[in-house]
Amino acid sequence: MKPRSLPSALRLTLITLLLLAGCSGDEPAVAPADPSPAPPPPQRGQVGPAHPAPQKVNEPAQPRPRQATVSRTNPLPPDTDPEDVLNALPEGTGNYVIVEGNNGIHPDNWFVAVNPAPGADASSFMVRPAAGSIGASASSVVLPPGFAHVEGGRLTSDGWPERIRCEVDDAVMAIVPGGLYLQGIDGEDENAAPAHPAEVDAFYMDVTEVTLDQFRRFTQASRDDGHLIPKPANADGPGTHPVLGVEWGDAMGYAKWAGKLLPTESEWEFAARGPENFICPWGNGRAVWVGHREQGQIYPVGSFSSDRSVFGILDLAGNAKEWTADYYHEKAYEIASAGGAAVRNDSGPRKATSANQRVIRGGGPNWELWHRIGDKMVGPTVEAGFRCVLRVQRNGNAITIRILGEVDPDQSNPPRGPSRPNRPRSTP
């Protein structure tokens, strides 16, 4: 697979070889992922700048020793000097090695090699630039009020803080830098056809779906402000599960309370599929889960590391189905593609096929990310949850909120809940 982007400074050769199709065997079940500061890709092999070295999970930020650990089943390529190997994973943990060129590679040009999920086809292998520039700390960037830097966070190569935290609901958000991609798919579902070019500008998206604990905080804040929010379908469930059975207006009300909004359908699909238009978050191969996963079954958010988009956003293929801002129209993609050119920051059709229907994304029968359905804004499916976005733009060293027109709810069904300044004074 081609890398998503490569730095222009690369002058010397980095040879990345796939030697096996990936690991086999079952993985142990894992606890819900803590997305702060930035959830790492599964099985990341990393080599990074020495000034300073990139941070790895459970490892100090120190330069890695030049020592190759090569398995018997993953031998080095012919005529390769073991001393030139910067990183080779031990037996049973990977399917690649990174080999240094004869003249060396400047630390500015070291890469992160991201392994496919265990058992996945080796074609899912991806190489991308190490996050952030040397010495670049995200704390130097001014964020909008109500949002804070994640401790130890760094900047992307484009200058965005990789992760930020919403101070109202404590949700960690990942940057989706925006770009051009192919929305929809041909030959699979008329509801998601035709595939057409679409473009979105930068935004932050919640790394996980809104949980029951977070929604309870919103419910309490609303009650304090004189608004009664109906109980969700799983009101008595575990707090780490995504909230379910939420009406669209209450999802939008939560988002506004937290200083955010619901994603447009175009934003949701780009965050899930990335610029390579993956069918699933991990690529285009079969799903490989940590332990057993049932389609339609609800788990604590972040339980499956393989359900992770290229932007580090979790649970887009499975867990809760998710509300978006757009009206649902079964011919929406035909409407969007009518002009032939890419539609930028599309906010969807101006009316629904059936009255008061909005788009729900995720939960495809085979985990596919192009799957879309419509549902009534009132009395929704018990499987409907949501996550939020923050649309942003850069002004010098500051990030400000970007306004996207006509994604607010219609005035006939305004969101319920407290206004933005009325934040909960304490966490229950």
Secondary structure, DSSP 8 states (H G I E B T S, - for coil): ---S---TT--S-EEEEE-SS---S----------SS----TTEEE---STT---BTTB-S----S-----SSS---TT--GGGEEEE--TTS-SEEEEE-TT---GGG-EEEE---TTS-GGG-EEEE-SS-TT-BGGGSB--TTEEE-TT-BB-TTS-BSEEEETTT--EEEEE--EEEEES-SSS-GGG-S-EEEEE--EEEESS--BHHHHHHHHHHHHHTT------TTTTS-TTSB--S--HHHHHHHHHHTT-B---HHHHHHHHHTTTT-SBTTBSS----SS---TT---STT--TTSB-TTS-B-SSSSSEEEEEEE--TTHHHHHHTTSS-EES----SS-SSTTEEEEE---TTS-TT-EEEEESSS--TTEE---EEEEEEETTEEEE---TT-S--TTS---S--TT---SS--
